[in-house]
Amino acid sequence: MVMSTSVVLVICSLTVLFGAMSRMESTKPLFSTLGMSELVSAPVSRRMLVGTLASISGGMLASVWVWVIQRQSIIGSTTLCAPSSGCAQALSSQSMNTIPFSNLDFGLFFVLMFSILAFLALTIHLEPTWSKAAGFLSWGRTIGGISTLVSVWMTITHLLMVDDSPAICPICIVLLVANIVTMMQFNLLLASHSDGSWNSN
């Protein structure tokens, strides 16, 4: 794997992992270390919102990288992964890397999805007591669910249908995990908002 892709893979993995763990008490010192000490005593939902934004950021970076590799592969070769690597094998086939019944690349689709999810999560983060927060959380869960289903389909395609399958693309696996974590975070946040624990520590 090319060095730049390896660095992106590590960054994406760490941000998604942070997002997944943001709800745990053990991450409170990490929030202080990152300069967000006000969140240590804030309700769990506020830390989860920051965690959701982190997993969205990791997913967005992975999506952009996948999209760039796909675009480079169309013109003949990519400089972002070795020709014999799993990501080159998985992302080199244009016909196998588009949303079914459309001509939309997987990478571009996920860029669009994570952009919408970032808007929803950031809006709630800035106004956690807003009266329409539950609606935004519900939309986030739904969009996250759709995005997760597409990422599962992408993974199945790479493992079973492309030439030289199974083709294991590490950045695509991180993208799948980012989708799952983001959907689960929105689901937990909606449950917290619905059961009255939104403002509890």
N, C-alpha and C positions, 0 to 999 in steps of 0.2 A: 504494500500500500504506500502511496506517495506521502511524504512527510506532512504536507499541508492538510491532506485528508485525515491523517492520523491525529493531528492537532485538533481539527474540527470535531472528530469523533470523540476525543477526550472531553472537550468543552461541552458538547451536546450531552454526553453521558452524565457529566457532573451536574449540569443544571437540571436535567430530568430527575436524577437521583435526589437532588436537593428538594425539588418539587414534591416528589413522592414521600419524603420524610418530614416535610414541613409541619405536619400535624403533631408529630411526636414531641414529648416533653424534652427529650434528649437533644433536640435541635435548638433549644433556647440559647445556649451559649454561642452557637454558630450565628444566630441573628445579631447578638452583641458584637461578635468579631467582625461581622460585615457592616457594622455601623447602623444597625436597625434596632438599637437597644429599647426603643419605645415599644416594640412589638413583643418584648419578653413578657411584659405584664398585660398586654392587650389580649382580647378574646382570641380563642383558638382560630376562629373563622378569619381573623385578620392575617394571621400567619399563613393559613391555608391559601388565602387570596394571593399573597406574595409567592407562595410555592406554586400556585397555578400559573402565575405570570412567568415563573422560572421554567416550568415544564413547557409552556407555550414558546418561550424564547429558544429553548433547546430544540423543540420541534420545528420552529421556523428556520433556524440555522441549518438543520438537517435537510429540510425541504428545499431550501435554496441550493444546497450542495448537490442534492439528487437531481434537481432541475438542470443545473449547469452541466453535470455529467451527462445527462440525457441529451442536452442540446449539442454538446461537443461530440457525442457519439454519432449523432446524425450526420455530421460533416466528415466523419471518417475515423477520428481518434480522439481520445481524451487525455489531457495532461494531468488529470486529478486522481487517476488510479492506474495501476500497472495493467498492461493488456491481458495478462493471464489471471488477474485477480477476480474475486467473486463479484465485486461491484461492477467491473467492466462487463463481465458475462451477463449479469442480471439486467443492466441498464442499457445495453447496446442495441437491443431489439426494439425498434420504434413501435411495431405493431403490438408487442407484449407489454408496453409501458404506457398505455393510455387507458383512460376510464372506459369501460365497456359502453358501447353505443354512442361514443363521442370521440372527438379527436383531441381531448384535453390530456396533456401529460400528467402523470402521477405527481411529479415535483411541483408543477404549477398549481394543480388542484390543492395540494397541501399548503402551499404558500397562501392561497386564498382563504382556506379554512382557518389556518392559524391566525391570519390577519383579523378575521371576524371574531374569533375567540379572544384574541388580545384586546380588541375593542370592548367586548362585553366584560371581560375580567377587569380591565383597567377602569372602566366606568364604575363598577361596583367597588373597586378598591378605593377610588377617590371619593365616592359617596356611599358608604356602607349602610347608611340608614335611609336611603332613598326608597320611596314607596314602591317603585317598580323593580327593585332588586330581585325579587323572587321570579319575576317574568324573565329577566335577563339570565338568571341562573338556569331556568328551565330551558331557554333557548340554547345556552351554552352546553347543557347536557345533551340536548337533541343533536346539535351540530357536531359535538364531540363524538357522539355515537355513530353518526353517519361517517365521519372522518375515520373512526376506528374500523368500521366495516370495510371501507375502501383500503385501508392499510393492511388489513388481514388478507383481502383479495390480492393486493400487490405481493404480499409475502408468499401466498400460495402459488401465484403465477411464477415467481422467481424460483421457488423450490421444485415445481413440477412441470412447468410448461415451456420455459425458455430453452434455447439450445444449450447443451452441456449442463442441463439441470441435474442435481440441485445446485443452483448458484446462490451462495450465501453472501449477501451484501451487508457488512456490519453497519454502515450508516443507515441502511433501510430498516434494520432491526431496531436501531435506536429510534428511528422515526415511528415505528410501530409502538414501541414502549411509550414514547412521548404522547401518542394519541390515546393510549389506554389510561395513562396516568392523568392526563388532562380531563378525559371524560369522567373518571372516578372522582377527581377533585370537584368538578362541577356537581356531580351527584351528591357527594358528601356535604358540600356547601348548601345545596338546595334542601337536603334533609335537615341540616342545622338551622336553616332559616325557617323551615316549616314547623319544627318541633319546639321552637322557642329558645334554643340554646345558642342563637346567633351572637348574643352579647355576653355569653358566659365564658369564664376562664377555665 
